[in-house]
Amino acid sequence: MSRNVREASVLSSPRIYLDNAATTFPKPECVVRAITEYLTENGAAAGRGASRMTQAVDRRIDAARTTLAQLWNAPNPRSIIWTAGGTDSLNLAIHGTLRPGDHVVTTDLEHNSVLRPLHLWKTERQVTVTYVPPNALGQVTSEAIASALRPETRLVCVTHASNVTGIIQPIESIGQALRSRPEILYLVDAAQTAGHVPLDVEVSRIDLLCSSGHKGLLGPLGTGVVWIRPEHTANVHPLRQGGTGTQSESAAQPDSLPDRYESGNLNVPGILGLAAGVDWIVNRGLPAIMQHTAELTQGLHAGLTSIPRVQLMTPDPRHIPNAGVIGFRIDGVDSHVAGHLLETHFGIELRAGLHCAPRIHQALDTSATGGTLRASVGPFSTVADVDALLTALAMLTAAL
């Protein structure tokens, strides 16, 4: 390694955060304030009692459901269910929906939060799964999904954007292709797109919309959400039973929403932080967020194309829609080694590895070399952050 790289010590470099696909950082100040104010000034449990503080919490949580429902054009805000994260949301949607003998259509782009629940059903519960590969542009087409359907298909599960390549999938055309099969539930994993790009459950014919709360929605870790189309709630069984603060005289879990799925105390500080993040998004406006993300992503992609030995896994975001994620690797260098050098010598935080999405790495032929490097921008990323990464990579590729 050259002296220039050795001397670019993290001790003298600012922190440059480009791992927003894992979790956004920093959070808006209003998120921190909402959590702090709740913990220091309120502290009441949601739905437990009729005190003034409890009622104030309940109103804020209900308002957050309404804001999210409006953001996604989702009928019935009470069908917005709070969860412990994107994984929790997907487990509820998948385990709550499937029955032995069902068939599922999903894609090679999916995260392990989808792949592992489906693997359990496939190996232990007599469910069959068809995995649809992406085309040469990194997208799964509606025609490919439609051709994989069977008479016994119960669920179609598609990620809105790959967490490895950032490529946005055509969820609207896939939803349109499913309109002739209303018995099939359409599940969209929006962990990489909620808060980044518009979502409309009606236009896209979505039945189950899942997301983490701590990524594009700007909430804290430990928060998530699933929207369940109201007419399908009877077909999606709750995974937990317990106290809801309602119908306490009954031994049966309430069927009313959201209590059907929200047993136990809610993570009130997390939800209020998430609500503040969503309010920040609404106030800034999705068009402005999308423009900011697009400018940074396009600049990063263009800069990477000029660095020798850098191999891009993401096509040009000027032509293929992208959620702010660029996947790449350095020829001849294990991705974990490259990621470690970027942080220790330049203070740059991005993600190296398989990103919990092994099937797409098999398709990209990157599994054997430690996966890929993933740089992902957020609403607080800057042109200076992107330029710092490009400069660091130019130095690394010249030195290694």
N, C-alpha and C positions, 0 to 999 in steps of 0.2 A: 504494500500500500504506500502511496506517495506521502511525502511530508505534508503537502497541502491538506490532504484529507485528515491526517493525524492531528493537525493543528486546528482543524475546524471542530473544536471541542464543544460538547453540549453545555459545558459549564459557562461558556461565553455566548451561547446562542439562546434566543427567546424560544418559548414553546410554540411550535407550529402544529396545530391540530388539524389533520386531514383524515379523520376516521369517523365521520359523521354517519356513515352507514351502520356503524356499530351502535353509537349513541351520539346525539348532538351535544356539542360543547362549544362555547358556553351556552347556558340557558339565558333567556331574556330575564332582565332584572325583576320583571313582574312575577315570574314564576317563583323565584327565590322569596320574594316578598309575600306572596300568597301562602306559601308553606310556612314561613316564619310567623306570620300573623296568626295563622290557625293554631300553631303549636304554642304560641305565647299568650294569645288573647282569647281563644275559644276552647279547643280541645274536646268538644262534645262529640259523641258517637252519632253517626247518621242513623235516622230511623229508630232511635231508641229513646223514647220519652217525648215529652211535649214542652220541654223547657225552651226559653227564648233562644238560647244558644243552639240547641238541637234544631229548632225550626229554621234558624238562619243557615245552618249547614245544609239542611235538606233543600232549602230554596236554591242555594248555590249549586248543589249537585244536580238538581233538576234543570237548572238553567244551562249547565254544561251539556247535559243530554240534548237539550233543544238546540244549542249552538252546533253541536256535531251533526245532528240530524239535518239541520239546514245546510251545513257545509256539504253534505253528501246527498242532499235531496232524498232523504230517507223518511218514509212514512213512520209515524208513531215514535216520538222520542223515547218512550218507555221501552222500546225494543233495542235501545242502546244499552248494552250490558257492560259493566266495569269488570275487568279481570286483572290478574297479576302480571300480565305481559302478553306479548304477541304469541308466545308459545302456549300460554294458558288459553288464549282465545282460540287458537287453531285446534287444540286438544278438545275443547268444548264442541266446536263445530264438527270435527271429524268423529270423535267417539260418541257424541250425542246423536249423530245422524245415521251411522252405519249399522247394519244388521247382517248376520251370517247369510251368505248367499249373494250379497250385493257385488256389484262391479263398480270400480272407480277409474276414472280417466284423470291422469295428472300429467306433469311434464318433467323433463330432465333438468329443468331449471330450479326445482324446488329446494327449499331449505330443509334441514333435518327436522324442523318442527312440523313439517308435513310428511316427510319421508319415513320417519321413525314410527309415528302412529299408524301409518298405512302398512308398514312392515309388520307391525304387531297383528293387525287385522288379517294380513295375507298369510302369516305363518301360524297363527293360533285360532283364527275365527272365521275361516272359510270365505274370505273375501278375495276377489281377484282384482289386480291392478294393472292398468295399461299405462306405460310411460311414453309420452309423445316427445320426440326430440325437436329441438329448434331447427329452423332452416339455416341457410348459409349466412343470413343477416342476423342470426341470433334470436329470431322470433318464432313463436309457435303459432301457426296459422289456424284460423277457424275451420278450414277444410280438413286439416290434420286432426283436429279435435273431433269434428263431426264423423270422420271416417272410423274413429276408434270407439264410437258408441255401440252399445249392445242393448238388446231388449231389457236386460237386468241391470243396466247402468243406473245407479242411484245418485252418484256424486261426481261432479267435475270440479277439480281443484287446480287453480292457476295462480301463480304469482303475478302481481301486476308489473313488477320489475325485478330482474335478476340482481341479487346482491353481490354477484361476482362481476358481471359486465355492465350493470346499470341499464341494460336495454329494456325499454318499456314494451310490454306485451299488448297485443290488440284485444283487450278484454271486451270492448264494445262489440266488435264483430263476432267474437266467440259467444257472447251472450245472445246476440241476434240469431246465431246458428242453433241455439238451444231452445228458442221460443216454440218450436214445434214439439218439444218434449218437456211439457210443464211438470212432469213427475220427477225430473232430474233436478237436484239442487245444485246451484252454481255457487261455489265458494271462491272468493278472491282474497289472496293474501296481499294486503296493502302496506306491509311493514316498511317497504322502501319508498312508498309514494304518498301515503297520507300526509298532508301538510306540505307536500312538494308540488303536486299536480292536481287538477280537478278530478273529483270522483262523483259519479252520478249513478246511484244504484238502479234507478228506473231506466235510464238510457241504456245501461249496460246489462240490464236484466239480472242483477246480482241478487242472490237469496241470502248469502252469508258473507259479510264483509268483516275481515279480521285485521287488526293492526296492533302493534306495540304503541305505547304512549310516549316513549322516551326518545324516539327518533325524530321524524319530521314534524310530529305534533308538539315537540319541545317540552314535554313533561319530564318528570323524574323517572329514574329506573323503578321497576316494580309496578308499572301501570300499563294497562292495555284495554282494548275495547273490542267487542264483537257486536255487530248489528245483525239481527235475525229478522227476516221478513215476517211480518205479523201472522200471515196465514200459514206459516210453516212452524210456528212454535210448538205445536202438538207433535211434530215429527222430529224435533230436536230435544232429546231427553237431557235433563240436568245431570251433571256429574256429581254434585254435592247436595246434601240435604242438611238442614239445620235451622238455626234461628234467623228470622227475618224481621222481627219486630211487628209482624202482622199475623193475624189468624193463629195466635199462639195456643189457642185451645184445641187446634186440630193436630192429629198425629201425622197428617199428610202434608207434603210440601205444597205451598200455595201454587196455583196455576197462573195467578195474576203476574203481570210484568211490572217491574223487573225481578220481583221476588222469586219467581220460578228458578232463576239462575244465580241469585246473589245471596247465598246463605253465609251467615257470619258477618262480623263487622267489616265494613268497607275500609279501604285504605284512604281515609279522608284527606290527610295531608297530600298524598300522592295525587288523588283525583283533583283536588283544588289547584295543585301545581299544574296538572295537565290542562285543567280548564283555563288557567291563565295563559298557558302556551297557545291554546287554540284561539283565545281572544286576541293574542298578539298577531297570530296569522291572519285572522279576519281583518284586524285593523290595518295591517300592512298591505294585505291584498295578495291573493295567490298569483296574479299576473306579475307583480313586482318581484315576488320570490322566485317565480319561474325564470324571469329574465336574468336575475342575478345568478342563479344556478347555471343557466345555459351559457352565459358569458364566461364564467369561470371554467366550466367543463370543456367548452370549445377551445379556450385558450390553453388549457392543460393538455388536451389531446393533440393540438397542433404543435405544442412545444415538444411533446414526447416523440413525435414522428421524426424530429430532427436529431435525436440523440442516438448515436451508434449503439448497437447491441440491445436496444430496448425493443421488445416485441409486444405489440398491443393486442389485447384480447377484445377490446371494445371498438366497434366501428365508429367512423366519424359521426359525432353527435349532431353535426349540422344536417345530416341526412337521415339518421335513425334516432328516434326520440330516446332520451336518456334521463335518468333520475338523479344525475349528479355523481355518478360512480364511473371511474375508469380503472379497468383491470389491465395489468401489464406484467412483464417479467424481464429480467436482464439475462441475456444469453450467457449460459455457463455459470451462473451464480444462483445458488439456492435462495429462494425467496425469503426464507426466515433469516438467512445471513444478511441479505440486502436490507431487510427491514430493521434488523438490529443495528447495522451500521448507520442507517439514516437517522435513527433516534440518538444513538450514543455520540455521533460525531456532528450532527446537524440540528438536533432537537426536533426532528420531524416525526410526528406520530401518524402512521398509517397502518394498514392491516396486511399481514402476510399469512399465507396458508391456504387452506381449503374453504374457509369461510362457512363451515357447516353445510356445504352444498356439494357433496362428493360426485353426484352424477354429472353435473355440468363440467367439473374438472376432468372427469373421464372423457367426456366429449371433446374437450379442448386439448387433451393430451398433456395436462399440466400436473397430474397427480404425482408422477415419479420425481418431479423436480421441486417438490415442496409447495405446489400450488402456484399462486400468483401474488403479486403486490396489488393492493387496492387503495386507491386514493379517492376519497369521497368528500365533497364540499357541502357546506351548510349555509344557513342564512348569515352567519357571522364570519364566514371565510372571506379572504381578501385576495386581490391580485398579487399582493406581496407574498402571501402564503404559497400561491401557485408558482411564482417566480423562484422562491426559495427552494422548492422541491425540484424544479427543473435544473437549477444551478447545482444542487447537491448531486443529482443523478448524473449530470455531465461530468462532475468531478469523480464520482464513483466509477463510472464506466471507463474513464480514462486511466484510473489507478488500478483496477482489479484485473 
